[in-house]
Amino acid sequence: MWFQTKKFNIICVGSASKDIFFPTSEGIIIETPEDITATRKIAFELGGKYRVDDRYEAVGGVAANVSCGLARLGFPVASYSCIGGDEMGRFIRQSFNEEGVSTALVTTFPEAKTDLSAIIVMTQNGERTIFHNRDANERLVVEKEKLRQAEWLFVSALNGAWQQNMDAILAAKKDFDCKLALNPGQHNIKEDTGKVMTALREADVLLLNKDEAIELLLHVLPDASTEDLNNELFLLEKLASCGAKLIGLTDGKRGAWGYDGTEYWSCPIHTRAAVVDSTGCGDAFGSGFLAAHMAGKTLPEALRYGMANSGSVVGFYGAIEGLLTSHEIDTIVSAITPQRLR
């Protein structure tokens, strides 16, 4: 039998984009508790024009953000993404090189536009609303053989012919004995819940925010009550019963929850400074949580690492600047105290 040493601890499959941030205090926040998957909304005057004092630019996209987070924490990582043959694509490739993320699996389509997100950030609370355009990553084609190099596969919101890409990823997990961390996007859940559930059954780690968990279980358990869907332990239990082995569930300022099939834990947020921008805090949680698990740490330790990373990122615009190194995160986690629930 032929053996090959794994080149990467992990390959992160999904999108890479350029993010442009527009901070403003002009929007009006509207409470809509009757809409369980969108309980707060933002409004601007129709036809209005608003000036922002400054703008910020950064690499974005879930796979890119998690790749950078894991690289900062010392893991050999590659991003399996697509970019266009434009200035924004060159910006992303250069940023990956600076962060120590391998670009061996980044494909450039010369005729395509690099994915772009315009992000409105409310300066009152750091909450953001994202408008995104996908072009290059709609052309993503995952080749199973290229995944042979990884011990772990992290799969985020897939674009393009994403069902076929998911099939290739699941085949690589089986054929190359990879482990799978899954973070499906809402569009994946809405378009083909069955395909997401097939992947979830194979997931060694499942990372979701509460809205995504509710969206997924609404398809699987259409008769579930609003009370149950608002209960984090109910969500964790049902997701685990679908096959996920380890779950990290986030809900913004309310913190995070985890379940490993035996113990339920919760963890409060832990910010290092004032919240500037919440963009990427879920991805930072994911890279911290996953890094701890890959290093053999316990569930409460993984929650600590996730919360430390996300609590640092929210102090900066964008999803990259506030990511922690392994030394920095080790100096923070002792101040974070998860609680075992049952």
C-alpha positions as CSV (number, residue, x, y, z in Angstrom):
1,M,0.0,0.0,0.0
2,W,1.2,3.5,-0.9
3,F,1.3,6.2,1.8
4,Q,1.8,9.9,1.5
5,T,2.6,12.3,4.3
6,K,-0.1,15.0,4.7
7,K,1.1,18.4,3.6
8,F,-1.5,20.4,5.4
9,N,-3.2,20.1,8.8
10,I,-6.3,21.5,7.1
11,I,-7.7,22.7,3.8
12,C,-10.4,25.3,4.0
13,V,-12.8,25.0,1.1
14,G,-15.1,27.9,0.2
15,S,-15.1,31.6,-0.7
16,A,-12.5,34.3,-0.6
17,S,-13.5,37.9,-1.2
18,K,-12.5,41.5,-0.7
19,D,-14.6,43.3,1.9
20,I,-15.2,47.0,2.0
21,F,-16.6,48.5,5.2
22,F,-18.8,51.6,5.6
23,P,-19.3,52.6,9.2
24,T,-22.4,54.7,9.8
25,S,-24.8,55.7,12.6
26,E,-27.6,56.7,10.2
27,G,-29.6,53.5,10.1
28,I,-32.6,52.8,12.2
29,I,-32.7,49.4,14.0
30,I,-36.2,47.8,14.0
31,E,-37.1,45.0,16.3
32,T,-39.1,42.2,14.6
33,P,-39.3,39.3,17.2
34,E,-42.1,37.7,15.3
35,D,-39.6,36.8,12.5
36,I,-37.7,34.0,14.3
37,T,-34.8,33.9,11.7
38,A,-34.4,37.8,11.5
39,T,-35.5,39.3,14.8
40,R,-33.8,42.7,14.1
41,K,-33.7,44.7,10.9
42,I,-32.2,48.0,9.7
43,A,-33.8,50.8,7.7
44,F,-32.5,53.8,5.7
45,E,-34.5,56.5,3.9
46,L,-35.5,55.3,0.5
47,G,-33.6,57.4,-2.0
48,G,-31.4,58.8,0.7
49,K,-27.7,59.5,0.4
50,Y,-25.3,59.0,3.4
51,R,-21.7,60.1,3.9
52,V,-19.3,57.9,5.8
53,D,-16.2,59.4,7.5
54,D,-13.9,56.5,6.5
55,R,-13.8,53.1,4.9
56,Y,-11.8,50.0,5.5
57,E,-10.8,47.1,3.2
58,A,-9.8,43.5,4.1
59,V,-9.9,39.9,2.9
60,G,-13.2,38.2,3.6
61,G,-15.1,35.0,2.9
62,V,-15.5,32.2,5.4
63,A,-12.9,29.9,4.1
64,A,-10.4,32.8,3.8
65,N,-11.2,34.1,7.3
66,V,-10.8,30.6,8.9
67,S,-7.7,29.9,6.9
68,C,-6.0,33.0,8.3
69,G,-7.2,32.3,11.8
70,L,-5.7,28.8,11.7
71,A,-2.5,30.1,10.2
72,R,-2.1,32.6,13.0
73,L,-2.6,29.8,15.5
74,G,0.3,27.9,13.9
75,F,-1.4,25.3,11.6
76,P,-0.2,24.6,8.1
77,V,-3.3,25.5,6.1
78,A,-4.4,26.0,2.5
79,S,-7.4,27.9,1.2
80,Y,-9.2,26.2,-1.7
81,S,-10.9,29.2,-3.3
82,C,-11.2,31.1,-6.5
83,I,-10.3,34.7,-7.4
84,G,-10.4,36.8,-10.5
85,G,-7.6,38.2,-12.6
86,D,-8.1,41.7,-11.2
87,E,-6.5,44.0,-8.5
88,M,-8.8,42.5,-5.8
89,G,-7.6,39.0,-6.6
90,R,-4.0,40.1,-6.4
91,F,-4.8,41.7,-3.0
92,I,-6.2,38.4,-1.7
93,R,-3.3,36.3,-2.9
94,Q,-0.8,38.8,-1.4
95,S,-2.8,38.8,1.9
96,F,-2.7,35.0,2.1
97,N,1.0,35.0,1.5
98,E,1.5,37.5,4.3
99,E,-0.6,35.4,6.7
100,G,1.2,32.2,5.8
101,V,-1.8,30.6,4.1
102,S,-0.9,28.4,1.2
103,T,-2.3,29.6,-2.2
104,A,-1.5,26.3,-3.9
105,L,-5.2,25.6,-4.2
106,V,-6.3,29.1,-5.1
107,T,-7.5,29.2,-8.7
108,T,-7.3,32.5,-10.7
109,F,-9.9,33.0,-13.5
110,P,-8.5,35.8,-15.6
111,E,-11.9,36.8,-17.1
112,A,-13.8,36.7,-13.7
113,K,-14.4,39.3,-11.1
114,T,-13.1,38.6,-7.6
115,D,-16.0,38.3,-5.1
116,L,-16.8,41.5,-3.4
117,S,-18.7,42.5,-0.2
118,A,-20.0,45.9,0.7
119,I,-20.6,46.0,4.5
120,I,-22.6,48.5,6.4
121,V,-21.4,48.7,10.1
122,M,-23.6,50.4,12.7
123,T,-21.2,52.4,14.8
124,Q,-23.6,52.3,17.8
125,N,-23.1,48.6,18.4
126,G,-20.8,47.2,15.7
127,E,-23.5,45.1,14.0
128,R,-23.2,44.7,10.3
129,T,-25.3,44.1,7.2
130,I,-23.5,42.5,4.2
131,F,-24.2,43.0,0.5
132,H,-22.1,40.5,-1.5
133,N,-21.5,39.7,-5.1
134,R,-20.1,36.3,-6.2
135,D,-18.4,35.7,-9.5
136,A,-15.1,33.9,-9.2
137,N,-16.2,31.5,-6.5
138,E,-19.3,30.6,-8.5
139,R,-16.8,28.8,-10.7
140,L,-15.3,26.7,-7.9
141,V,-14.8,23.1,-8.8
142,V,-13.5,20.8,-6.1
143,E,-11.2,18.1,-7.3
144,K,-11.1,15.2,-4.9
145,E,-7.5,14.3,-5.5
146,K,-6.3,17.7,-4.4
147,L,-7.8,17.1,-1.0
148,R,-5.5,14.1,-0.4
149,Q,-3.0,16.5,1.1
150,A,-5.0,17.3,4.2
151,E,-5.7,15.7,7.6
152,W,-8.8,17.9,8.0
153,L,-11.2,19.5,5.6
154,F,-13.1,22.7,6.6
155,V,-16.1,23.3,4.4
156,S,-17.9,26.6,4.6
157,A,-20.7,28.2,2.5
158,L,-20.0,26.6,-0.9
159,N,-20.9,28.3,-4.1
160,G,-21.3,27.4,-7.8
161,A,-22.2,23.7,-8.4
162,W,-21.9,23.2,-4.6
163,Q,-23.7,19.9,-4.4
164,Q,-21.2,18.3,-6.7
165,N,-18.4,20.0,-4.8
166,M,-19.8,18.6,-1.5
167,D,-19.9,15.1,-3.1
168,A,-16.2,15.4,-3.9
169,I,-15.4,16.5,-0.4
170,L,-17.3,13.6,1.2
171,A,-15.6,11.2,-1.2
172,A,-12.2,12.6,-0.2
173,K,-13.1,12.2,3.5
174,K,-13.9,8.6,2.9
175,D,-11.1,7.7,0.5
176,F,-8.2,9.7,2.2
177,D,-9.3,9.3,5.8
178,C,-9.8,13.0,6.4
179,K,-11.8,14.6,9.2
180,L,-14.5,17.0,8.3
181,A,-15.4,20.4,9.9
182,L,-18.7,21.7,8.5
183,N,-20.1,25.2,8.5
184,P,-22.8,25.3,5.9
185,G,-24.2,28.6,4.6
186,Q,-27.8,29.7,4.8
187,H,-28.1,29.5,1.0
188,N,-26.9,25.9,1.1
189,I,-29.5,25.0,3.8
190,K,-32.3,26.7,1.8
191,E,-31.4,25.3,-1.6
192,D,-30.8,21.7,-0.7
193,T,-31.3,20.7,3.0
194,G,-31.0,17.0,2.1
195,K,-27.4,17.5,0.8
196,V,-26.5,19.5,3.9
197,M,-27.9,16.8,6.1
198,T,-25.9,14.2,4.2
199,A,-22.7,16.2,5.0
200,L,-23.8,16.8,8.6
201,R,-24.0,13.0,9.2
202,E,-20.3,12.8,8.3
203,A,-19.2,15.9,10.3
204,D,-16.6,15.5,13.0
205,V,-17.2,19.1,13.9
206,L,-20.3,21.2,13.1
207,L,-20.1,25.0,13.4
208,L,-23.3,27.1,13.2
209,N,-24.8,30.3,14.4
210,K,-28.2,30.0,16.0
211,D,-30.1,31.4,13.0
212,E,-28.4,28.8,10.8
213,A,-29.3,26.0,13.2
214,I,-32.9,27.1,13.4
215,E,-33.1,27.4,9.6
216,L,-31.7,23.8,9.2
217,L,-34.0,22.3,11.8
218,L,-37.1,24.1,10.4
219,H,-36.6,21.9,7.3
220,V,-35.9,18.8,9.3
221,L,-38.5,19.3,12.1
222,P,-41.2,21.5,10.5
223,D,-43.5,21.0,13.5
224,A,-41.0,22.2,16.1
225,S,-42.3,24.9,18.4
226,T,-40.9,28.4,18.5
227,E,-40.1,27.7,22.2
228,D,-38.0,24.6,21.3
229,L,-36.2,26.4,18.4
230,N,-35.2,29.2,20.8
231,N,-33.7,26.6,23.2
232,E,-30.0,26.1,22.5
233,L,-30.0,22.7,24.2
234,F,-32.8,21.5,22.0
235,L,-30.9,22.7,18.9
236,L,-27.7,20.9,20.0
237,E,-29.5,17.7,20.9
238,K,-31.4,17.5,17.6
239,L,-28.2,18.4,15.5
240,A,-26.3,15.7,17.4
241,S,-29.1,13.2,16.7
242,C,-28.6,14.0,13.0
243,G,-25.0,12.8,13.2
244,A,-22.7,15.7,14.2
245,K,-20.1,14.5,16.6
246,L,-19.0,17.9,18.1
247,I,-21.0,21.1,17.8
248,G,-20.1,24.7,18.4
249,L,-23.2,27.0,18.3
250,T,-22.9,30.8,18.5
251,D,-25.5,33.6,19.1
252,G,-23.7,36.9,19.0
253,K,-23.6,38.8,22.3
254,R,-25.3,35.9,24.1
255,G,-22.2,33.7,23.7
256,A,-21.7,30.2,22.5
257,W,-22.8,26.6,23.4
258,G,-21.1,23.3,22.8
259,Y,-22.1,19.6,22.8
260,D,-19.9,16.5,22.3
261,G,-22.6,13.9,22.7
262,T,-22.1,13.7,26.4
263,E,-21.8,17.2,28.0
264,Y,-23.5,20.5,27.2
265,W,-21.5,23.7,27.9
266,S,-22.1,27.4,27.5
267,C,-19.6,30.2,27.3
268,P,-20.0,34.0,27.6
269,I,-18.5,36.5,25.3
270,H,-15.1,37.9,26.2
271,T,-14.1,41.1,24.4
272,R,-10.7,42.7,24.7
273,A,-11.9,46.3,23.9
274,A,-15.0,48.1,22.7
275,V,-16.9,46.3,19.9
276,V,-16.2,48.1,16.6
277,D,-17.4,45.5,14.0
278,S,-19.0,42.1,14.4
279,T,-18.0,41.0,10.9
280,G,-16.0,37.7,11.0
281,C,-16.6,37.1,14.7
282,G,-18.3,33.8,13.9
283,D,-15.4,32.8,11.6
284,A,-12.9,33.8,14.3
285,F,-14.8,31.6,16.8
286,G,-14.7,28.8,14.3
287,S,-11.0,28.9,13.8
288,G,-10.3,29.2,17.5
289,F,-12.7,26.4,18.4
290,L,-11.4,24.1,15.6
291,A,-7.7,24.8,16.4
292,A,-8.3,23.8,20.0
293,H,-10.1,20.6,19.0
294,M,-7.4,19.7,16.5
295,A,-4.8,20.2,19.2
296,G,-6.6,17.6,21.4
297,K,-8.1,20.1,23.9
298,T,-11.5,19.5,25.6
299,L,-14.8,21.0,24.7
300,P,-14.8,23.8,27.3
301,E,-11.2,24.6,26.2
302,A,-12.4,24.8,22.6
303,L,-15.2,27.2,23.6
304,R,-12.6,29.4,25.5
305,Y,-10.3,29.5,22.4
306,G,-13.3,30.3,20.1
307,M,-14.5,33.1,22.4
308,A,-11.0,34.6,22.9
309,N,-10.5,34.8,19.1
310,S,-14.0,36.2,18.3
311,G,-13.7,38.7,21.2
312,S,-10.5,40.0,19.7
313,V,-11.7,40.3,16.1
314,V,-14.7,42.5,17.0
315,G,-12.3,45.3,18.2
316,F,-11.3,45.9,14.5
317,Y,-12.9,46.4,11.2
318,G,-12.8,43.2,9.1
319,A,-12.3,39.6,10.0
320,I,-8.5,39.3,9.9
321,E,-6.8,42.1,11.8
322,G,-7.8,41.0,15.3
323,L,-7.1,37.3,14.9
324,L,-4.8,36.0,17.6
325,T,-1.6,34.1,17.6
326,S,-1.1,31.0,19.7
327,H,0.9,33.0,22.3
328,E,-1.7,35.8,22.5
329,I,-4.7,33.4,22.8
330,D,-3.0,31.4,25.6
331,T,-2.7,34.6,27.6
332,I,-6.5,35.3,27.3
333,V,-8.3,32.0,27.7
334,S,-7.7,31.6,31.5
335,A,-10.0,34.6,32.0
336,I,-12.9,32.9,30.1
337,T,-15.1,30.6,32.2
338,P,-17.5,28.2,30.4
339,Q,-20.3,26.6,32.4
340,R,-21.4,23.0,32.2
341,L,-25.1,22.8,31.8
342,R,-25.8,19.1,32.0
